[in-house]
Amino acid sequence: MGGHVELFVDQGGEATAREIAQQPAVWREVSNMVASRREDIDAFLRALLESPDLRVVLTGAGTSAFAGEILAPALSRRMGRRVDAVPTTDIVSNPEEYFADDRPTLLVSFARSGNSPESVAATEFADLSLAECHHLVLTCDKNGRLYEKHVESAGSFVLLMPEATNDQGFAMTSSFTSMILAAWLVLGAVADPDELVGRLAKAAEGMLATRREEIQRLASSGYERVVYLGSGPLKGLAHESSLKLLELTAGEIVTYFESPLGFRHGPKSILDDRTLAVCYISGDPYARKYDLDLLAELNHSMHPGSVIAVAATDGGRDDPRFWFVDGLEGVEDAALALPFVVVAQLLGLCFSLALGYTPDNPFPNQEVNRVVQGVSIHPLPQGGR
């Protein structure tokens, strides 16, 4: 897609298209960055991870919160400890509930700019509410308030993503995937980071090169609703995918996300003859059974061509409904989310253009802002802890 970015200039989508296309290259930069700081990272984490009582909280707002939703289930299994995904928007409004368990905590903050009011407030409320809190900050803006607050703090470690990841488009794309990758490489005990990142980047390059025209066709096919489905970490990906399309079409396309098992319990009501369903198929053999069960049900009940299955495990290569992502056999779902989300990003971009919006700024009257505005941070009751 990189060679086609110029096509979006006159349609107000140049930044968004560029930031989607640059992701494979940026992921390689992130891998190199983490490798170059590995000694310092390990020194920061070593003593923390020796504590069996350490709680890890992954936090952010909006898309940054969904990074935590993707990572938490996989990191909990990898690290053998409690890992929770809690949005900053929940922490700030209810800190006493989310920090009621006063145990040593590593708060992992994801933020593109770090200038959302909740970004800094969540870290401050954690420090006020907990006897022992350490901070791992992943952000894309060295001029952001979150970076400036924590970069010199003794209890914090800050990882600044490559400059190109500070997305200038309205929707988070390369910032989102880069922060997920960095956190996975830092906390996920990846055996061979270079090998994994090389596979992920190559898979995304293949998706960008081969699916653009098909996605443009889908975006121009009159769909009014789009549903994203995924299990485990891929449910977090479905959440992000739903928001991406909602944002870039200024709410004109109705979007929904759910797990395959949860979808039957009422949410399936959203399906009609103008609905597109995108199913993210788990690489885990057990979870995949449930994904494929629902996929078969949807294929039976929906119009041909209205169901897409994005998968990295062979089993439907000759079925046009399967969008098979090559070279990722055996990769865990948290990492599969990176090339898989390219599908959702391209759908958001192409739906936005097909409906006449400008993806780089789908809200020209600023009904919704790139960095959230209008939030007042109120003092903690009785000053917190």
C-alpha angles and dihedrals in degrees: 000000000000092000091052099054091100089063089070098051097092091043096056096251103102098111094044093048092047093048092051092048096048095058100098091052092045092050089058089052091051091052091052091047093052091046091052091053098038095112092053092043092052091047090054095046102036099083092038094053092048088070111088089201095058113127118204117209120190112202143174139123127265111332090005089058090053089058085065092047090056095046104039100075093044095044092048089058094041096047097037093226143090112295118175131187109215121166118232086235089064095042094052095050096040111021095149091060098045094043096038089113099073101201130130105291137194107204110202109198122198117194134154095204103002088219099107107113092237094054097073094028092059091055091046093049090049090054091048095046101042131060091217124023129160126189133222107185123195113186141149102216122072089191094054122114093239092055093046093049096050108029093087098030116118093219095049139075118198126201112193113202121224112287094249090064093069088097116217093195120090095249124062111243118140091022089058098048094041094054091047091051093048092050092047092051092046100044106018100072092232109195098212112013095180092053094047095046091047090055093046093048093048091049092051091048088054092050092049092049099046110030105046097093093044091050091049088053092051091049090055096046099092100256112162098182132040125192124196120199132188142149128233110337089003090064086066087051090051088053092053092044091054092051093047093059093041092053098044094048092046089240096304093120113062109228134188138176134198144143116271092247094044093049094074092056097082105303090087084078089084093073118108136144091281095055127110116200122203115193120194106208115216121236089216108099094220098045090044091064090066092044092053093046091058092041090057090049092051092046088054096048105034132068116272111269093023095098124067125185115199108200142164096193118080118243104105105040092130093045111090090210089068116081098199117203108209128225100021104101109144096015114135119249095247089062094039086062090074100065091029093059090060086076091057093044092052091045090052092048095046096043089050092053093043090055093048100254127135105240095204089059113011091167105054090167090054097240083146122025133213089233110034117252137189098047117135116200110217123205118260115260109269090358095292120261 
